[in-house]
Amino acid sequence: MRSLPLPLALTARLSPVAVLACAGWALTSGPAAPPAAAHRPAAQEVPAESSSAPSSTAVSKTYATAPAPCSSVPVATVRSLVPGAKTAGNEIPSTDTKLRRTCSWNALKGYDYRWLDVSFEIGESDQEAKQEYQQRVGEKSGGGAVPGLGDSAYSVVNLTTEDKQQTREGVVLVRVSNALVIVTYNGSDFETKKAPDTDEINKGAIRAAKAAVGALGGGQSG
């Protein structure tokens, strides 16, 4: 089998994923407790029990950590979606693996190329994750909702062409409580210069997303 150079769009595929894996959500801490009123008259001091009352701004997080992404997709699914890939996957370095983790699988089998990314991002709260989800969906167009997946899910497939080589890529965004799951799946045929059809890429991305959402159970904080 002769080796073929990958198109620039595919060889550069890893770079934005690494940036995504390393980019961070800024986490904010709750407001500091007010200083003690040392000079108040005894009759005006705040009752002791009020100081131990829970803050109204306290956040209860469903997920405290991101699960291991390279074991989030079953081996059989990896073999089906990315034939010839090492099933162990390749985890991309992250600045905080508790909050953000990504795994990639890619392979060229014959003339068929496939790439799969699975990312987990843990937000400070459900509301923060919801806002991030809505922002990302708003930046995309041409896709639609995926019923029955997480609290909300969106899928979109796009076709790009570079030097007459087509690549079709599907992206699935899923929010589950304060966690986001992002799946990217793409493919090309270097012999025909054509890309896999939309249905194949879309179904493959959704299949991986369902498996990844199931893996979130390992990140539950209690």
JOKA-V52786 format. One record per backbone hydrogen bond with DSSP energy under -0.5 kcal/mol. NH is the residue of the N-H (numbers start at 1). CO is the residue of the C=O. Records with the same first field share a line. If there is no record, write none. Layout:
# JOKA-V52786
NH: CO / CO
This chain:
# JOKA-V52786
10: 7
11: 7
12: 8
13: 10
15: 12
16: 12
17: 13
18: 14
19: 15
20: 16
21: 17
22: 18
23: 19
38: 36
40: 37
44: 41
45: 41 / 42
50: 47
51: 47 / 48
52: 49
53: 50
58: 55
61: 59
64: 219
65: 219
66: 98
69: 67
71: 68
72: 69
78: 74
79: 75
80: 76
81: 77
82: 78
85: 82
87: 85
89: 86
90: 104
92: 102
99: 96
100: 96
101: 120
102: 92
103: 118
104: 90
105: 116
107: 114
109: 107 / 112
110: 108
111: 109
112: 109
113: 111 / 188
114: 107
115: 186
116: 105
117: 184
118: 103
119: 182
120: 101
121: 180
122: 99
123: 121 / 178
129: 125
130: 126
131: 127
132: 128
133: 129
134: 130
135: 131
136: 132
137: 133
138: 134
139: 135 / 136
140: 137
144: 155
146: 153
147: 145
149: 146
150: 148
151: 175
152: 175
154: 173
155: 144
156: 171
158: 169
160: 167
162: 165
165: 162
166: 164 / 193
167: 160
168: 187
169: 158
170: 185
171: 156
172: 183
173: 154
174: 181
175: 152
176: 179
179: 176
180: 121
181: 174
182: 119
183: 172
184: 117
185: 170
186: 115
187: 168
188: 113
189: 194
190: 111 / 188
193: 189
201: 197
202: 198
203: 199
204: 200
205: 201
206: 202
207: 203
208: 204
209: 205
210: 206
211: 207
212: 208
213: 209
214: 210
215: 211
216: 212 / 213
217: 214
218: 215
219: 216
220: 217
221: 62
